[in-house]
Amino acid sequence: IMGPAAGRGWWEAINAGVRTAVVMLAVALVIFSIYKMLELAFLKRFDGPMDAIVGIFGVGVDYLMQILAWDVIALLIVGGALAGMLAEWAARRWK
């Protein structure tokens, strides 16, 4: 996600870094939600398969509410910006 934006300027790289961090967070939420749903499904916590699929979203919202803290959001933004700047530096260095 960040790769094609490297080499287009510092602001584009910072934006791409933050965008990449947000996408990685979303993918991690989906993966961990599915994993937790499978754990709960094997413990017979759902009535059927559709209830389990809907349960993915419930578990995902629970995880998202735990993540929505100022320190986590700040780390996500600062870390993404730093990663974007490092990608821009690498693109300029090895162009």
Summary of the structure (lengths in Angstrom):
residues: 95
radius of gyration: 17.8
end to end distance: 18.8
largest distance: 56.5
contacts: 261
relative contact order: 0.21
helix: 83%
strand: 0%
